[in-house]
Amino acid sequence: MKRGNKRTFGRQFQQRKALLKGLLTSLVAHDRIRTTTAKAKTLRVAADKLVTVAKKGTLASRRLLLRDIGTVAAAKLAKEIAPRYAARHGGYTRVLSLGKRSSDGSPMSLIEFVK
């Protein structure tokens, strides 16, 4: 992205960080979540980076996962999700468009881990 062209979601830094942590934890727990398109596109980048870290399987990588997501989600990511992508080099998630939300017309998407 170009400088100054970042999605802020109308939130301050700590609020964005908490939002992203919650979305990442939900994605790992449920393998797919429904959210707005802007949040899904931002989440895709963060989730792919976490899977890459989890694939290493070292103690340092486990601690990095614990820093970014909860304990249960980090364990699931390291033990179940990351081994699925041992032979894959990136592109662990996909974003599918679902149309507009009926209440406010916001574009919605489904983000999921690729099988």
C-alpha positions as CSV (number, residue, x, y, z in Angstrom):
1,M,0.0,0.0,0.0
2,K,1.1,3.5,-0.6
3,R,1.9,5.7,2.4
4,G,-1.1,7.2,4.1
5,N,-3.4,4.6,2.3
6,K,-4.2,2.4,5.3
7,R,-7.5,1.1,6.5
8,T,-8.2,2.6,9.9
9,F,-11.9,1.6,10.3
10,G,-12.5,4.9,12.1
11,R,-10.6,3.6,15.1
12,Q,-7.5,4.5,17.0
13,F,-4.4,2.2,16.9
14,Q,-5.2,0.2,20.0
15,Q,-8.8,-0.3,19.0
16,R,-7.7,-1.5,15.5
17,K,-5.2,-3.8,17.1
18,A,-7.9,-5.3,19.4
19,L,-10.4,-5.6,16.4
20,L,-7.8,-7.5,14.4
21,K,-6.9,-9.8,17.3
22,G,-10.6,-10.7,17.8
23,L,-11.1,-11.3,14.1
24,L,-8.0,-13.5,13.9
25,T,-9.0,-15.5,16.9
26,S,-12.5,-16.1,15.4
27,L,-11.1,-17.0,12.0
28,V,-8.8,-19.6,13.6
29,A,-11.5,-21.0,15.9
30,H,-14.2,-21.3,13.1
31,D,-12.1,-21.6,9.9
32,R,-14.4,-19.0,8.2
33,I,-16.1,-15.9,9.3
34,R,-18.4,-13.3,7.7
35,T,-17.4,-9.7,7.9
36,T,-17.2,-6.5,5.9
37,T,-15.0,-6.6,2.8
38,A,-12.5,-4.0,4.1
39,K,-12.0,-6.0,7.3
40,A,-11.6,-9.2,5.4
41,K,-9.0,-7.8,3.1
42,T,-7.0,-6.5,6.1
43,L,-7.5,-9.7,8.0
44,R,-6.2,-11.8,5.0
45,V,-2.8,-10.2,5.2
46,A,-2.5,-10.8,8.9
47,A,-3.8,-14.4,8.8
48,D,-1.4,-15.4,6.1
49,K,1.5,-14.0,8.1
50,L,0.4,-15.9,11.2
51,V,0.2,-19.2,9.3
52,T,3.7,-18.6,7.9
53,V,5.0,-18.1,11.4
54,A,3.1,-21.1,12.7
55,K,4.6,-23.4,10.0
56,K,8.1,-22.9,11.5
57,G,7.0,-24.8,14.6
58,T,9.7,-23.3,16.9
59,L,9.4,-22.0,20.4
60,A,9.9,-18.4,19.1
61,S,7.1,-18.9,16.6
62,R,4.7,-20.2,19.3
63,R,5.5,-17.1,21.4
64,L,4.8,-14.8,18.4
65,L,1.4,-16.5,17.9
66,L,0.6,-16.1,21.6
67,R,1.4,-12.4,21.3
68,D,-1.1,-11.9,18.4
69,I,-3.9,-14.3,19.2
70,G,-5.3,-16.2,22.3
71,T,-3.8,-19.3,23.8
72,V,-6.4,-21.8,22.4
73,A,-6.4,-20.2,19.0
74,A,-2.6,-20.3,18.9
75,A,-2.5,-24.0,19.8
76,K,-5.1,-24.8,17.1
77,L,-3.2,-22.8,14.5
78,A,0.1,-24.5,15.3
79,K,-1.3,-28.1,15.6
80,E,-4.1,-28.3,13.1
81,I,-4.1,-25.5,10.6
82,A,-0.4,-24.9,9.9
83,P,0.5,-28.5,9.0
84,R,-2.2,-28.5,6.3
85,Y,-0.1,-25.9,4.4
86,A,3.3,-27.5,4.8
87,A,3.8,-27.7,1.0
88,R,2.1,-24.4,0.2
89,H,3.9,-21.1,-0.2
90,G,1.4,-18.4,0.7
91,G,-2.2,-17.9,-0.2
92,Y,-3.7,-19.7,2.8
93,T,-6.9,-17.7,2.9
94,R,-9.5,-16.6,0.4
95,V,-12.1,-13.8,0.5
96,L,-15.4,-14.4,-1.2
97,S,-17.9,-11.6,-1.8
98,L,-21.4,-12.0,-0.4
99,G,-23.1,-8.8,-1.6
100,K,-24.4,-6.0,0.5
101,R,-25.7,-6.0,4.1
102,S,-29.4,-5.2,4.2
103,S,-29.2,-2.8,7.1
104,D,-26.6,-0.3,5.9
105,G,-25.6,-1.5,2.5
106,S,-22.0,-2.3,3.5
107,P,-20.3,-4.9,1.2
108,M,-19.9,-8.2,3.0
109,S,-17.4,-11.0,2.5
110,L,-16.6,-14.5,3.7
111,I,-13.0,-15.1,4.6
112,E,-11.9,-18.7,5.0
113,F,-8.9,-20.9,5.1
114,V,-8.2,-22.7,1.8
115,K,-8.8,-26.4,2.0
